[in-house]
Amino acid sequence: MIMEKASERLKKLFSECESRFGDTPFRIPEGAHEERIHVFRACRSGKCEKESFLPTFEEQAFRYRDNDDVTDPGVYSLSVYEKPNHIKRFASHISDMNVPYRIAEGYTEPEYGLVQRTKERKAKSGSHVDWWLYPNKDPSVEFVMITDFDEFLDNYNNGS
């Protein structure tokens, strides 16, 4: 009975994730699940707010870019990274991110959506994690801005 309820709950949650993007070819990939993972997020606004925690497709005003693979589930996820040096590399390649990079730290709390380490689907994905948010969820409230990211990264790299 408990397993049946858990299975029904997961079906409902997967369906909610998929319905978030309406009439798109998006489907939750096999292996996506609820998990609490320590991650970092680059915040364009410089603040922990909903606008800095939008899935890529939503951030792009529900439009595809020329190079988007519409069947890639990552197009519809919120991108976060497990390693701070990987988020710095990501931020340095994004043209509208300026130094000093504004990076938030937190966890992929299960109540906000489903996650999958991208390397489970794609080679050479580093510590990237795809996070498919449930409708009307704002995970920014669970994150904190890192005051001085360069100092944080130095301490992280030196094991401090």
C-alpha atoms as one frame of an Amber mdcrd trajectory, in Angstrom:
protein
   0.000   0.000   0.000   2.805   2.462   0.878   4.657   1.647  -2.366   1.453
   2.214  -4.374   0.978   5.662  -2.814   4.610   6.574  -3.456   4.330   5.431
  -7.062   1.131   7.462  -7.585   2.785  10.515  -6.016   5.780  10.222  -8.358
   3.539   9.841 -11.424   1.688  13.009 -10.397   4.929  14.924  -9.823   6.426
  13.814 -13.157   3.218  14.869 -14.880   3.356  18.295 -13.177   6.960  18.780
 -14.313   6.130  17.888 -17.904   3.017  20.073 -17.972   5.023  23.111 -16.839
   6.156  23.702 -20.435   2.842  23.084 -22.143   2.922  21.860 -25.716   6.637
  21.098 -26.075   8.427  17.806 -26.752   9.818  17.864 -23.195   9.688  14.642
 -21.221  11.315  13.892 -17.893  14.354  11.700 -18.582  14.625   8.266 -17.088
  16.629   8.531 -13.905  15.318  11.941 -12.803  14.340  11.838  -9.162  14.014
  13.867  -5.982  17.353  14.345  -4.263  18.990  16.893  -1.997  22.264  17.931
  -3.680  24.583  20.740  -2.582  24.813  23.080  -5.609  25.744  26.522  -6.910
  23.733  28.829  -9.166  24.943  31.877 -11.127  22.489  34.728 -10.504  22.210
  37.276 -13.287  20.321  39.708 -11.075  22.915  39.386  -8.325  20.209  38.338
  -5.877  18.547  35.181  -4.624  15.193  35.828  -6.258  12.833  33.986  -8.554
  14.151  35.749 -11.694  17.598  34.250 -11.050  16.157  30.752 -10.646  14.176
  30.245 -13.832  14.586  27.161 -16.040  16.391  27.951 -19.301  13.303  27.767
 -21.511  11.370  30.075 -19.197  14.352  32.429 -18.923  14.250  32.650 -22.739
  10.568  33.728 -22.582   9.418  30.230 -23.659  11.280  30.522 -26.955  13.977
  28.345 -28.436  17.393  29.638 -29.406  18.742  28.679 -32.817  21.057  26.003
 -31.414  18.553  24.453 -28.943  17.723  20.771 -29.335  14.041  20.874 -28.424
  14.138  17.201 -27.400  16.993  17.759 -24.910  15.440  17.778 -21.420  18.221
  20.119 -20.279  16.659  22.948 -22.311  13.755  22.902 -19.831  15.739  22.635
 -16.600  17.262  25.022 -14.109  21.041  24.638 -14.404  23.064  24.278 -11.232
  26.537  22.890 -10.532  27.971  20.771  -7.749  31.462  22.279  -7.981  32.103
  26.016  -7.560  34.918  26.086 -10.135  32.475  24.683 -12.724  29.928  27.435
 -12.029  32.695  30.021 -12.407  33.645  28.557 -15.791  29.968  28.651 -16.824
  29.534  32.262 -15.672  32.699  33.380 -17.475  31.305  32.057 -20.783  27.959
  33.839 -20.472  28.178  37.258 -22.113  25.834  39.071 -19.721  27.594  37.852
 -16.577  30.036  40.355 -15.185  32.872  40.075 -12.701  32.462  39.813  -9.795
  30.253  36.823 -10.465  27.197  36.606  -8.237  26.922  32.997  -7.160  24.367
  31.496  -4.787  24.809  28.327  -2.767  22.102  25.942  -1.620  20.462  22.565
  -2.082  18.138  20.958  -4.601  15.405  20.388  -2.059  13.047  17.595  -3.218
   9.915  19.687  -2.633  10.932  21.976  -5.524  11.405  19.425  -8.274  13.263
  16.543  -9.848  17.008  16.414 -10.502  19.480  14.470 -12.551  23.227  14.806
 -12.797  23.642  15.598 -16.475  26.568  13.166 -16.800  24.011  10.375 -16.324
  22.663  11.324 -19.788  25.566  13.055 -21.517  29.314  12.630 -21.487  31.532
  15.592 -20.538  28.962  17.347 -18.393  31.191  17.948 -15.381  29.248  18.667
 -12.231  26.209  20.120 -14.029  22.853  19.158 -12.543  19.517  19.564 -14.334
  16.697  20.562 -11.985  13.137  20.389 -13.306  11.027  22.558 -11.052   7.454
  21.782 -10.145   4.948  24.443 -11.235   4.810  27.549  -9.025   7.931  26.645
  -7.055  10.652  29.169  -6.225  13.802  27.486  -4.905  15.627  30.826  -4.538
  14.348  31.089  -0.959  16.548  28.122  -0.032  19.770  29.702  -1.379  22.192
  32.328  -0.062  24.481  34.597  -2.046  28.193  34.034  -1.586  29.544  37.449
  -0.559  33.005  37.155  -2.119  33.011  34.291  -4.596  36.736  34.588  -5.449
  37.642  34.269  -1.772  35.172  31.397  -1.400  36.711  29.637  -4.393  40.264
  30.138  -3.085  39.256  28.615   0.265  37.458  25.754  -1.495  40.469  24.997
  -3.693  42.842  25.158  -0.721  40.674  22.828   1.354  39.849  25.507   3.918
